[in-house]
Amino acid sequence: MMDMYVIHPMHDLKVLENIIIRPNMNLGMIACGLFVLISGATISLSKREESLSSFYKRRLMRVLIPFYISYTIYFIIKAITFKTVHMFGGIAKWRFIYTIIGLDEYLHANGIPTFTLGIGEWFLGCIILCYLLYPLLKWAHKKNSIITFIIMTLYFLFINFRYGSFNFVIPSHMNFFCQIYNFYLGIVLIDEKALSKMKKWLCIIAIPVVAFFYFYTTYIPIPDNIKTTIVIVAIFVIFYNLEDAISSVSWFRRFVVYFNKISLEIFLVHHFVIYQVDYMLNYKKTSGIETFLIVILDLVIIIVLAIVVEKLSSMAYRFVDQSKTKRIK
């Protein structure tokens, strides 16, 4: 698991590395898995009746418009930085279609040359593919939740235990074929039947489960994705039961609501801000205090830029809605 993560030599992050990467838990993988699970849950919460085409248009527009804006901003920044717009060499122009559909970085991580700028990383393409399968998963869950759960769970165990035999280029935790199970679990866990069974006493089990995987120092020889999924389900149970207590703090509730509003935009811009700031500092090796100040600078720029992207995206959504209204009239 350790060889998948490279710490940039300009920052000494050994202390953080020891906190984030544990023998049986990686907080980065936990965050990604939770993001996927929550994405499945939030989509499933929607009660609106709509056609497949309407669903796909609505979901893809919500993801792709901020992506296009972020891509354009970073392209301009890179063009100014390197004084050229010719940043891609030897890539067939038709491959820009991968960028248009938001899969460029995911396919790049799979070894396919694309016009990626790293926007959205592997995660954006992965979640888009999950969206495409959502109607089928939701239908199967409604049709027969028990059989669907058994089939999906057996599939998840099979692909993870046999992952090395498939010759995938991409690491398993970044692979859509593995993450689709976490997305499906979001649909399962947010179902009213599941929620009704999620009693307070489950926290008595969930909290020790999370603590065990974090603090246990002997490596457990099962695929990391399986351990990650166990932990994110436990975390979901814990925070679901804490929801009333958390939402009762008004200022914190407002913070969470606003953070959720710009969370996609933060995700889209955060890596290129980090890359650009490091480049502007000429990759100079930094002390502990300097690293801390750089992290603060990164956070400020990320939040400001995320707000800008969100505002521009909202304008684009309104423009699309107005155009639809005019066509209908």
N, C-alpha and C positions, 0 to 999 in steps of 0.2 A: 504493500500500500504506500510505503514511504517514497518509492521511486517515481510516483506520479506527480509529486509536488516539488517544485523548484523554488527555493527562496532566493530572491534577487540579491546578488553580492553587495549591493550598496547599502542594504539595511541588514543589521544583525537582528534577526527575528527568532533566534533560537528559543527564547523563553516562550514566545507565543506559539511556536511550533510544538513545543512540549505540551502546551495546554490544548491546542486544537487537534493534534494528531495523537491518538491513544492507540494502544495495541488492538482494541476491539471497537473503537469508535473514532470516526473522523467528523468533526463538527461541520466542515465544509460539505461533506456528503450528506450529513443530517439536514443541513439548511436546504440543499437542493431537493432532497427527497420530500421534505415538508412543503416546499414551494409547489412541487408537483401534486402532492396529496391535496393540499388546500385548493389548488386550481380545479381539481376534479370535484371537490366538495362545493366550491362557490358556484360553479356552473350548474351543478345539480340542484342548488337551492332555488334557481329561477323557476317560477311557476308559469311563465308565459308560454302560450301555445303558438308555435311558429313552424313554418316549413323548414325543410333541411337547408334550402338555399338561403333563406332568411337567417337561420342560425349561423351558417358558415360566414355569410357576409358580415354579420354583426361581430362575431368573435375575431375574425381575421382583420377587420378594420381596426378594432380596438388594439390589436397587437402590431399590425404592420405600419399604420400611420406614424406612431411614435418611433418605430424602427427606421422608417424612411427619413424622418426629420433628424434623428440621431446620426444616421449614416451620412446625411448631407453635411451636418455640422462638422463631423470629424473629418470628412473628406476635404472640406475647406481649410480646416486647421492644419491638416497634413500638407495640403498644397502650399499653404503659406509658409509652413515650417521648412519644407524641402524645396520650395520655389519651383514646383512642377506639378502637373496634373497626371503625369505619366508614372503611376505608382505600380502598375501591374504589367508584368512582362511575360510574353509567351502564353497567355491564356486566351482561348477562343472567345470572341465577343458574345457568342450565343450563351455562354455560361453565366452571363449577367442575369439570366432568368432565375438562377438560384438565389440571387440577391433579391429580386422582385418578390419571390414567394417566401422569403425569410429563412431559407435553408442553407445559405452560403457557408456560415461558420460550422454548422453541424456536418455538412458534407465535407468541408475542409478537414475537420477532425477525423473523418472517415477516409482520408487520403485522396479526396477528389479536388483538383485545382479549381478555385472559385475566385470571385472578386471580393472576398471578405475583407473587412477592416476590423474584424473581431467584435463587432457590435452584437450583443446578445449571446455571444459565445455559442457553445454547443446547445445551451439550454433553450434558446429561442426556437430553433428548429425542432428540438425534441418536443416542446410543449405544443407547437403547431400540429405536429403529427398526432399527438394525443387528442387535440381538439377534433381532428378529422375522424377519429374512432369513437368519440364520445357518444354520438347517437346510437351506434351499434351496442356499446357497452351498457348504456342506459336502458335500451330496449331489452337486452338479455337479462339485466338485473330485475326489471319489472316482470318479465316473463317467468323466470324461475331463478330467484336469488341464490338458492342453495346450490343448485347444479352449476350455475355460473361461477359462484365462489370457488367451488371445488376445482372446476376446469382451470380457472385463472391461477389458482394457487399451485396446482400441479405444474402448469406451464411455467410459472415463476421459479419454482424449485428446479425444474428440469433445465431451463436456460442458464440459471446461475451455476448449478453444479457441473454443467457440461459446457460452460462458456468458452473454455480454451479450445474446444474441438470445432468451433464455428469459424475460426480464423478472422474474427472481427479485428479491425485496426483500432477502433475506439475503445477506451476503457469501459468496463461493464457499467460503472455508475453513471456514465454519460450516454449510455445506449438507450435509445427509445424502446427497444424490445425488452429491456429490463425495467425502465421507468414507467412503462405503461401500467404495470401492476400497482404502483403507488398511486397513480392517477385513478385507477379503478377503485382502490381502497377509499379514496376520497368520496366517491359516489356511494359506496357501501356505508361508510361511517356517518355520513350526513343524513342517511335515510331515517325517517321518523321511527321506524321499528328499532333500529340500532341505537338511536339517541335515547329512546325510552328505557333501554336496558343499561345505559351508561350511568350507573349509580355512583354516588360519592365514594363508596367503599372500593371501587376499582382503582382509585388513586393509591390505596394501600398497596396494591400490586404494582401499579405503573411507576411510581416513584422509585422503589427499590430496583426495578428493571433498568431504568435509565442510569441509576447510580452504579449498578453492577457493571454494565457495559462500559461505563466511563472509567471506573477505578480499578477494575480487575486487570492485572498487569500480565497475566499469562495469555498468550494469543489463543483464541478459540478457533480451531481449524474448520470453519464453515465459511462460505463466501461472504465477503464484506457487505454485499447488497442485502443479504438476508438479515444480518445483524442490524443494518441501518433501518430496514423496514420495521423490524420489531421495535426499535427505539422510537421511530417517528409515530407509530401507532400509540405507544405509551405516552409520548409527549402530547399528542392530540387529546387523549383521554384526560390528562392532567389539566390542560388549559381549557378544555370544554367545561370541566367542573369548577374552574376558577373564573369562568366568564362573568358571572354575576358580581363577584367581588371586584374584579378588575373594572368592569363597566360602571360600578358605583362611584368610582373616582372620576369626577367630571372632566378635569383637565387632562387626565391620562386617556380617557375615552376619546376626547377631541383630538389628542395627539395621534392616537392609533388610527382614527378615521382619516385624518389628513395624510398620515404616512402611507396608509393603504392606497389613497388616491394617487400618490406619486411613486408607489413602490415599483411599478413596471419601468417608469422612466429612470429611477435610480439604478435599477438593474441594468438598463441599456447603456447608461453613460459611465458607470463607475469605473470600469476597467480602462477605457480610453483616457479618462482623466488621470488615473494613476500612471499610465504609460507616458502621457504627455508631460506631467509634472516631473517624473523621473528623467525624461529626456532633457527637459529644460534645466535640470540640475546637473546635467552632463554625467549622470550616473556616478556622481561622487560618493565615496563611502561615507556614511553618516554615523554620528554618535547616537546614543540612546535618546538624549534630549532632542537632537535634530530630527531623528526619526519620528518622535512623538509630535513635534511641531508640523512635520510634513504630513502626517496622518490627519491632523486637524485641518490643515490647508486643503488636503484632498477632500475631506468631508464637506467643507464649506463650498468648494467649487462644485462637487457632485450634487449637493442639494440645490444650489442656485441653478445649475444647468438642468437638473431634473424638473424644476418648477418651470423653467423657460420652455422645455420640450412639452410638458403637460399643457401649458397655456396655448402653445402653437397647435398641439394636437386637438385641443378643444375647439379652436377656431376651425380646424379642418373638418371635424365632425359636424359642426354647425353648417358649414358650407355644403357638405354632402347631403345633410338633411334638407336644407333649403332647396337644393337642386332637385331632390326627389319630389318635394312638395310641388315645385313648379311644373315638373313633368306630369304629375298626377292631374294638376289643374288643366 
